[in-house]
Amino acid sequence: MRNNIYKVMENSHLFEGLRPDLINAIASSATRKKIATGEVLFQKGDPADALWGVLSGRIVIEFGAEDGKQMVLDTFGQGEV
């Protein structure tokens, strides 16, 4: 499992140029969280205190308009941070 986190980080431009031992140290401190379909991961206004990577599946970033409609802002798939 940690190997999967390492690979996602290693392939992300966010960690480009970082030494492998530092990527491994960060990956070793990562926490895995399984998200159910439709579950809210975070909401507007929540503190930005985490960095999320997708090990499998996809995450859809949506914005709730005042009229109640949901607008898709972005989608992240497997291997994206």
KOLZA-348226 format. One record per atom (N, C-alpha, C, O): atom name; residue number from 1; x, y, z; residue in one letter. Coordinates in Angstrom, 1 decimal. Layout:
<'CA' NUM <X Y Z> 'A'>;
...
***
This chain:
<'N' 1 <0.8 -1.2 0.0> 'M'>;
<'CA' 1 <0.0 0.0 0.0> 'M'>;
<'C' 1 <0.9 1.3 0.0> 'M'>;
<'O' 1 <0.6 2.2 -0.8> 'M'>;
<'N' 2 <1.9 1.3 0.9> 'R'>;
<'CA' 2 <2.8 2.5 0.9> 'R'>;
<'C' 2 <3.5 2.6 -0.5> 'R'>;
<'O' 2 <3.8 3.7 -0.9> 'R'>;
<'N' 3 <3.8 1.5 -1.1> 'N'>;
<'CA' 3 <4.4 1.5 -2.4> 'N'>;
<'C' 3 <3.5 2.3 -3.4> 'N'>;
<'O' 3 <4.0 3.0 -4.3> 'N'>;
<'N' 4 <2.2 2.0 -3.3> 'N'>;
<'CA' 4 <1.2 2.7 -4.2> 'N'>;
<'C' 4 <1.3 4.2 -4.0> 'N'>;
<'O' 4 <1.3 5.0 -4.9> 'N'>;
<'N' 5 <1.3 4.6 -2.7> 'I'>;
<'CA' 5 <1.3 6.1 -2.4> 'I'>;
<'C' 5 <2.6 6.7 -2.9> 'I'>;
<'O' 5 <2.6 7.7 -3.5> 'I'>;
<'N' 6 <3.7 5.9 -2.7> 'Y'>;
<'CA' 6 <5.0 6.4 -3.2> 'Y'>;
<'C' 6 <5.0 6.6 -4.7> 'Y'>;
<'O' 6 <5.4 7.6 -5.2> 'Y'>;
<'N' 7 <4.4 5.7 -5.5> 'K'>;
<'CA' 7 <4.4 5.8 -6.9> 'K'>;
<'C' 7 <3.5 6.9 -7.4> 'K'>;
<'O' 7 <3.9 7.6 -8.3> 'K'>;
<'N' 8 <2.4 7.2 -6.7> 'V'>;
<'CA' 8 <1.6 8.3 -7.1> 'V'>;
<'C' 8 <2.4 9.6 -6.8> 'V'>;
<'O' 8 <2.3 10.5 -7.7> 'V'>;
<'N' 9 <3.0 9.7 -5.7> 'M'>;
<'CA' 9 <3.8 10.9 -5.4> 'M'>;
<'C' 9 <5.0 11.1 -6.4> 'M'>;
<'O' 9 <5.3 12.2 -6.8> 'M'>;
<'N' 10 <5.7 10.0 -6.6> 'E'>;
<'CA' 10 <6.8 10.0 -7.5> 'E'>;
<'C' 10 <6.5 10.5 -8.9> 'E'>;
<'O' 10 <7.3 11.2 -9.6> 'E'>;
<'N' 11 <5.3 10.2 -9.4> 'N'>;
<'CA' 11 <4.8 10.5 -10.7> 'N'>;
<'C' 11 <4.1 11.9 -10.8> 'N'>;
<'O' 11 <3.7 12.3 -11.9> 'N'>;
<'N' 12 <3.9 12.5 -9.7> 'S'>;
<'CA' 12 <3.2 13.8 -9.6> 'S'>;
<'C' 12 <4.2 15.0 -9.8> 'S'>;
<'O' 12 <5.3 15.0 -9.3> 'S'>;
<'N' 13 <3.9 16.0 -10.6> 'H'>;
<'CA' 13 <4.7 17.1 -10.8> 'H'>;
<'C' 13 <4.9 17.9 -9.5> 'H'>;
<'O' 13 <5.9 18.7 -9.4> 'H'>;
<'N' 14 <4.0 17.7 -8.5> 'L'>;
<'CA' 14 <4.2 18.4 -7.3> 'L'>;
<'C' 14 <5.5 18.0 -6.5> 'L'>;
<'O' 14 <6.0 18.8 -5.7> 'L'>;
<'N' 15 <5.9 16.8 -6.8> 'F'>;
<'CA' 15 <7.1 16.3 -6.0> 'F'>;
<'C' 15 <8.3 16.1 -7.0> 'F'>;
<'O' 15 <9.3 15.5 -6.6> 'F'>;
<'N' 16 <8.2 16.7 -8.2> 'E'>;
<'CA' 16 <9.2 16.6 -9.1> 'E'>;
<'C' 16 <10.5 17.2 -8.6> 'E'>;
<'O' 16 <10.5 18.3 -8.0> 'E'>;
<'N' 17 <11.6 16.5 -8.7> 'G'>;
<'CA' 17 <12.9 17.0 -8.3> 'G'>;
<'C' 17 <13.2 16.7 -6.8> 'G'>;
<'O' 17 <14.3 16.9 -6.3> 'G'>;
<'N' 18 <12.2 16.1 -6.1> 'L'>;
<'CA' 18 <12.4 15.8 -4.7> 'L'>;
<'C' 18 <13.2 14.4 -4.6> 'L'>;
<'O' 18 <12.8 13.5 -5.4> 'L'>;
<'N' 19 <14.1 14.3 -3.8> 'R'>;
<'CA' 19 <14.9 13.1 -3.6> 'R'>;
<'C' 19 <14.0 11.9 -3.3> 'R'>;
<'O' 19 <13.0 12.1 -2.5> 'R'>;
<'N' 20 <14.3 10.7 -3.8> 'P'>;
<'CA' 20 <13.4 9.5 -3.5> 'P'>;
<'C' 20 <13.3 9.3 -2.0> 'P'>;
<'O' 20 <12.2 8.8 -1.5> 'P'>;
<'N' 21 <14.3 9.5 -1.2> 'D'>;
<'CA' 21 <14.2 9.3 0.3> 'D'>;
<'C' 21 <13.2 10.3 0.9> 'D'>;
<'O' 21 <12.6 9.9 1.9> 'D'>;
<'N' 22 <13.1 11.5 0.4> 'L'>;
<'CA' 22 <12.2 12.4 1.0> 'L'>;
<'C' 22 <10.7 12.1 0.6> 'L'>;
<'O' 22 <9.8 12.2 1.4> 'L'>;
<'N' 23 <10.6 11.6 -0.7> 'I'>;
<'CA' 23 <9.3 11.2 -1.1> 'I'>;
<'C' 23 <8.8 10.0 -0.3> 'I'>;
<'O' 23 <7.7 9.9 0.1> 'I'>;
<'N' 24 <9.7 9.1 0.0> 'N'>;
<'CA' 24 <9.4 7.9 0.8> 'N'>;
<'C' 24 <9.1 8.3 2.2> 'N'>;
<'O' 24 <8.2 7.7 2.8> 'N'>;
<'N' 25 <9.7 9.3 2.8> 'A'>;
<'CA' 25 <9.4 9.8 4.1> 'A'>;
<'C' 25 <8.0 10.4 4.2> 'A'>;
<'O' 25 <7.3 10.1 5.2> 'A'>;
<'N' 26 <7.7 11.1 3.2> 'I'>;
<'CA' 26 <6.3 11.7 3.1> 'I'>;
<'C' 26 <5.3 10.6 3.0> 'I'>;
<'O' 26 <4.3 10.6 3.6> 'I'>;
<'N' 27 <5.6 9.7 2.0> 'A'>;
<'CA' 27 <4.6 8.6 1.7> 'A'>;
<'C' 27 <4.4 7.7 3.0> 'A'>;
<'O' 27 <3.3 7.2 3.2> 'A'>;
<'N' 28 <5.5 7.6 3.8> 'S'>;
<'CA' 28 <5.4 6.7 5.0> 'S'>;
<'C' 28 <4.5 7.4 6.0> 'S'>;
<'O' 28 <4.0 6.7 6.9> 'S'>;
<'N' 29 <4.3 8.7 6.0> 'S'>;
<'CA' 29 <3.5 9.3 7.0> 'S'>;
<'C' 29 <2.1 9.6 6.5> 'S'>;
<'O' 29 <1.2 10.1 7.2> 'S'>;
<'N' 30 <1.8 9.1 5.3> 'A'>;
<'CA' 30 <0.5 9.3 4.7> 'A'>;
<'C' 30 <-0.6 8.4 5.3> 'A'>;
<'O' 30 <-0.2 7.3 5.9> 'A'>;
<'N' 31 <-1.8 8.8 5.3> 'T'>;
<'CA' 31 <-2.9 8.1 5.8> 'T'>;
<'C' 31 <-3.9 7.7 4.7> 'T'>;
<'O' 31 <-4.2 8.6 3.8> 'T'>;
<'N' 32 <-4.3 6.5 4.6> 'R'>;
<'CA' 32 <-5.2 6.1 3.5> 'R'>;
<'C' 32 <-6.6 6.3 4.0> 'R'>;
<'O' 32 <-6.9 5.9 5.2> 'R'>;
<'N' 33 <-7.5 6.8 3.1> 'K'>;
<'CA' 33 <-8.9 7.0 3.5> 'K'>;
<'C' 33 <-9.7 6.5 2.3> 'K'>;
<'O' 33 <-9.6 7.0 1.2> 'K'>;
<'N' 34 <-10.6 5.5 2.6> 'K'>;
<'CA' 34 <-11.5 5.0 1.6> 'K'>;
<'C' 34 <-12.7 5.9 1.6> 'K'>;
<'O' 34 <-13.4 6.1 2.6> 'K'>;
<'N' 35 <-13.1 6.4 0.4> 'I'>;
<'CA' 35 <-14.2 7.3 0.2> 'I'>;
<'C' 35 <-15.3 6.5 -0.5> 'I'>;
<'O' 35 <-15.1 6.0 -1.6> 'I'>;
<'N' 36 <-16.5 6.5 0.0> 'A'>;
<'CA' 36 <-17.7 5.8 -0.6> 'A'>;
<'C' 36 <-18.2 6.7 -1.7> 'A'>;
<'O' 36 <-18.1 7.9 -1.7> 'A'>;
<'N' 37 <-18.8 6.1 -2.7> 'T'>;
<'CA' 37 <-19.4 6.8 -3.8> 'T'>;
<'C' 37 <-20.4 7.9 -3.2> 'T'>;
<'O' 37 <-21.3 7.5 -2.4> 'T'>;
<'N' 38 <-20.3 9.1 -3.6> 'G'>;
<'CA' 38 <-21.2 10.2 -3.2> 'G'>;
<'C' 38 <-20.8 10.8 -1.9> 'G'>;
<'O' 38 <-21.4 11.8 -1.5> 'G'>;
<'N' 39 <-19.8 10.3 -1.2> 'E'>;
<'CA' 39 <-19.3 10.8 0.1> 'E'>;
<'C' 39 <-18.6 12.1 -0.2> 'E'>;
<'O' 39 <-17.9 12.3 -1.1> 'E'>;
<'N' 40 <-18.8 13.1 0.7> 'V'>;
<'CA' 40 <-18.1 14.4 0.6> 'V'>;
<'C' 40 <-16.8 14.3 1.3> 'V'>;
<'O' 40 <-16.7 13.9 2.5> 'V'>;
<'N' 41 <-15.7 14.6 0.6> 'L'>;
<'CA' 41 <-14.4 14.6 1.1> 'L'>;
<'C' 41 <-14.0 15.9 1.9> 'L'>;
<'O' 41 <-13.5 15.8 3.0> 'L'>;
<'N' 42 <-14.4 17.0 1.3> 'F'>;
<'CA' 42 <-14.2 18.3 2.0> 'F'>;
<'C' 42 <-15.2 19.3 1.3> 'F'>;
<'O' 42 <-15.7 19.0 0.2> 'F'>;
<'N' 43 <-15.4 20.4 2.0> 'Q'>;
<'CA' 43 <-16.4 21.4 1.6> 'Q'>;
<'C' 43 <-15.7 22.7 1.5> 'Q'>;
<'O' 43 <-14.7 23.0 2.2> 'Q'>;
<'N' 44 <-16.3 23.6 0.8> 'K'>;
<'CA' 44 <-15.8 25.0 0.7> 'K'>;
<'C' 44 <-15.7 25.6 2.1> 'K'>;
<'O' 44 <-16.7 25.4 2.9> 'K'>;
<'N' 45 <-14.6 26.2 2.5> 'G'>;
<'CA' 45 <-14.5 26.8 3.8> 'G'>;
<'C' 45 <-13.7 25.9 4.8> 'G'>;
<'O' 45 <-13.3 26.4 5.8> 'G'>;
<'N' 46 <-13.6 24.6 4.4> 'D'>;
<'CA' 46 <-12.8 23.7 5.3> 'D'>;
<'C' 46 <-11.3 24.1 5.3> 'D'>;
<'O' 46 <-10.9 24.6 4.3> 'D'>;
<'N' 47 <-10.6 23.9 6.4> 'P'>;
<'CA' 47 <-9.2 24.3 6.4> 'P'>;
<'C' 47 <-8.4 23.4 5.4> 'P'>;
<'O' 47 <-8.7 22.2 5.2> 'P'>;
<'N' 48 <-7.5 24.0 4.7> 'A'>;
<'CA' 48 <-6.6 23.3 3.7> 'A'>;
<'C' 48 <-5.5 22.7 4.5> 'A'>;
<'O' 48 <-4.4 23.2 4.4> 'A'>;
<'N' 49 <-5.7 21.6 5.1> 'D'>;
<'CA' 49 <-4.7 21.0 6.0> 'D'>;
<'C' 49 <-4.3 19.6 5.5> 'D'>;
<'O' 49 <-3.7 18.8 6.3> 'D'>;
<'N' 50 <-4.6 19.2 4.2> 'A'>;
<'CA' 50 <-4.3 17.9 3.7> 'A'>;
<'C' 50 <-4.1 18.0 2.2> 'A'>;
<'O' 50 <-4.5 18.9 1.5> 'A'>;
<'N' 51 <-3.3 17.1 1.7> 'L'>;
<'CA' 51 <-3.1 16.9 0.3> 'L'>;
<'C' 51 <-3.6 15.5 -0.1> 'L'>;
<'O' 51 <-3.3 14.5 0.6> 'L'>;
<'N' 52 <-4.5 15.5 -1.1> 'W'>;
<'CA' 52 <-5.2 14.2 -1.5> 'W'>;
<'C' 52 <-4.6 13.7 -2.8> 'W'>;
<'O' 52 <-4.3 14.4 -3.7> 'W'>;
<'N' 53 <-4.4 12.4 -2.8> 'G'>;
<'CA' 53 <-4.0 11.7 -4.0> 'G'>;
<'C' 53 <-5.0 10.5 -4.2> 'G'>;
<'O' 53 <-5.5 10.0 -3.3> 'G'>;
<'N' 54 <-5.2 10.2 -5.5> 'V'>;
<'CA' 54 <-6.2 9.2 -5.8> 'V'>;
<'C' 54 <-5.4 7.9 -6.2> 'V'>;
<'O' 54 <-4.7 7.8 -7.2> 'V'>;
<'N' 55 <-5.6 6.9 -5.3> 'L'>;
<'CA' 55 <-5.0 5.6 -5.6> 'L'>;
<'C' 55 <-5.8 4.7 -6.6> 'L'>;
<'O' 55 <-5.2 4.0 -7.4> 'L'>;
<'N' 56 <-7.1 4.9 -6.5> 'S'>;
<'CA' 56 <-8.0 4.2 -7.4> 'S'>;
<'C' 56 <-9.3 4.9 -7.5> 'S'>;
<'O' 56 <-9.7 5.6 -6.6> 'S'>;
<'N' 57 <-10.0 4.7 -8.6> 'G'>;
<'CA' 57 <-11.3 5.4 -8.8> 'G'>;
<'C' 57 <-11.1 6.8 -9.3> 'G'>;
<'O' 57 <-10.1 7.2 -9.9> 'G'>;
<'N' 58 <-12.1 7.7 -8.9> 'R'>;
<'CA' 58 <-12.0 9.1 -9.3> 'R'>;
<'C' 58 <-12.7 10.0 -8.3> 'R'>;
<'O' 58 <-13.6 9.5 -7.5> 'R'>;
<'N' 59 <-12.2 11.2 -8.2> 'I'>;
<'CA' 59 <-12.8 12.2 -7.3> 'I'>;
<'C' 59 <-13.3 13.3 -8.2> 'I'>;
<'O' 59 <-12.7 13.8 -9.1> 'I'>;
<'N' 60 <-14.6 13.7 -7.9> 'V'>;
<'CA' 60 <-15.2 14.8 -8.7> 'V'>;
<'C' 60 <-15.3 16.0 -7.8> 'V'>;
<'O' 60 <-15.8 15.9 -6.7> 'V'>;
<'N' 61 <-14.7 17.2 -8.2> 'I'>;
<'CA' 61 <-14.8 18.4 -7.5> 'I'>;
<'C' 61 <-16.0 19.2 -8.0> 'I'>;
<'O' 61 <-16.1 19.6 -9.2> 'I'>;
<'N' 62 <-17.0 19.4 -7.1> 'E'>;
<'CA' 62 <-18.2 20.1 -7.5> 'E'>;
<'C' 62 <-18.4 21.4 -6.7> 'E'>;
<'O' 62 <-17.9 21.5 -5.6> 'E'>;
<'N' 63 <-19.2 22.3 -7.3> 'F'>;
<'CA' 63 <-19.6 23.5 -6.7> 'F'>;
<'C' 63 <-21.1 23.6 -6.7> 'F'>;
<'O' 63 <-21.7 23.5 -7.7> 'F'>;
<'N' 64 <-21.6 23.8 -5.5> 'G'>;
<'CA' 64 <-23.1 24.0 -5.4> 'G'>;
<'C' 64 <-23.5 25.4 -5.6> 'G'>;
<'O' 64 <-23.2 26.3 -4.8> 'G'>;
<'N' 65 <-24.2 25.6 -6.7> 'A'>;
<'CA' 65 <-24.7 27.0 -7.0> 'A'>;
<'C' 65 <-25.9 27.4 -6.1> 'A'>;
<'O' 65 <-26.5 26.5 -5.5> 'A'>;
<'N' 66 <-26.2 28.6 -6.1> 'E'>;
<'CA' 66 <-27.3 29.1 -5.2> 'E'>;
<'C' 66 <-28.6 28.5 -5.6> 'E'>;
<'O' 66 <-29.5 28.4 -4.8> 'E'>;
<'N' 67 <-28.8 28.2 -6.9> 'D'>;
<'CA' 67 <-30.0 27.6 -7.3> 'D'>;
<'C' 67 <-30.2 26.1 -7.0> 'D'>;
<'O' 67 <-31.1 25.5 -7.4> 'D'>;
<'N' 68 <-29.1 25.6 -6.3> 'G'>;
<'CA' 68 <-29.2 24.2 -6.0> 'G'>;
<'C' 68 <-28.5 23.2 -6.9> 'G'>;
<'O' 68 <-28.3 22.0 -6.6> 'G'>;
<'N' 69 <-28.1 23.7 -8.1> 'K'>;
<'CA' 69 <-27.5 22.9 -9.1> 'K'>;
<'C' 69 <-26.0 22.7 -8.8> 'K'>;
<'O' 69 <-25.4 23.5 -8.2> 'K'>;
<'N' 70 <-25.5 21.5 -9.1> 'Q'>;
<'CA' 70 <-24.1 21.2 -8.9> 'Q'>;
<'C' 70 <-23.3 21.4 -10.2> 'Q'>;
<'O' 70 <-23.8 20.9 -11.3> 'Q'>;
<'N' 71 <-22.2 22.1 -10.1> 'M'>;
<'CA' 71 <-21.4 22.3 -11.3> 'M'>;
<'C' 71 <-20.1 21.6 -11.1> 'M'>;
<'O' 71 <-19.4 21.7 -10.0> 'M'>;
<'N' 72 <-19.7 20.7 -12.0> 'V'>;
<'CA' 72 <-18.4 20.0 -11.9> 'V'>;
<'C' 72 <-17.3 21.0 -12.3> 'V'>;
<'O' 72 <-17.2 21.5 -13.4> 'V'>;
<'N' 73 <-16.3 21.2 -11.3> 'L'>;
<'CA' 73 <-15.2 22.0 -11.6> 'L'>;
<'C' 73 <-14.0 21.2 -12.1> 'L'>;
<'O' 73 <-13.2 21.7 -13.0> 'L'>;
<'N' 74 <-13.8 20.0 -11.7> 'D'>;
<'CA' 74 <-12.7 19.2 -12.1> 'D'>;
<'C' 74 <-12.9 17.7 -11.7> 'D'>;
<'O' 74 <-13.7 17.4 -10.8> 'D'>;
<'N' 75 <-12.2 16.8 -12.3> 'T'>;
<'CA' 75 <-12.2 15.4 -12.0> 'T'>;
<'C' 75 <-10.8 14.9 -11.9> 'T'>;
<'O' 75 <-10.0 15.2 -12.7> 'T'>;
<'N' 76 <-10.5 14.2 -10.8> 'F'>;
<'CA' 76 <-9.2 13.6 -10.7> 'F'>;
<'C' 76 <-9.3 12.1 -10.7> 'F'>;
<'O' 76 <-10.2 11.5 -10.0> 'F'>;
<'N' 77 <-8.4 11.4 -11.4> 'G'>;
<'CA' 77 <-8.5 10.0 -11.5> 'G'>;
<'C' 77 <-7.2 9.3 -10.9> 'G'>;
<'O' 77 <-6.4 10.0 -10.2> 'G'>;
<'N' 78 <-7.2 8.0 -11.0> 'Q'>;
<'CA' 78 <-6.1 7.2 -10.4> 'Q'>;
<'C' 78 <-4.7 7.8 -10.7> 'Q'>;
<'O' 78 <-4.4 8.1 -11.9> 'Q'>;
<'N' 79 <-3.9 7.9 -9.7> 'G'>;
<'CA' 79 <-2.6 8.4 -9.8> 'G'>;
<'C' 79 <-2.4 10.0 -9.8> 'G'>;
<'O' 79 <-1.3 10.5 -9.9> 'G'>;
<'N' 80 <-3.5 10.7 -9.7> 'E'>;
<'CA' 80 <-3.5 12.1 -9.6> 'E'>;
<'C' 80 <-3.5 12.6 -8.2> 'E'>;
<'O' 80 <-4.0 12.0 -7.3> 'E'>;
<'N' 81 <-2.8 13.8 -8.0> 'V'>;
<'CA' 81 <-2.7 14.4 -6.7> 'V'>;
<'C' 81 <-3.4 15.8 -6.8> 'V'>;
<'O' 81 <-3.4 16.5 -5.8> 'V'>;
***
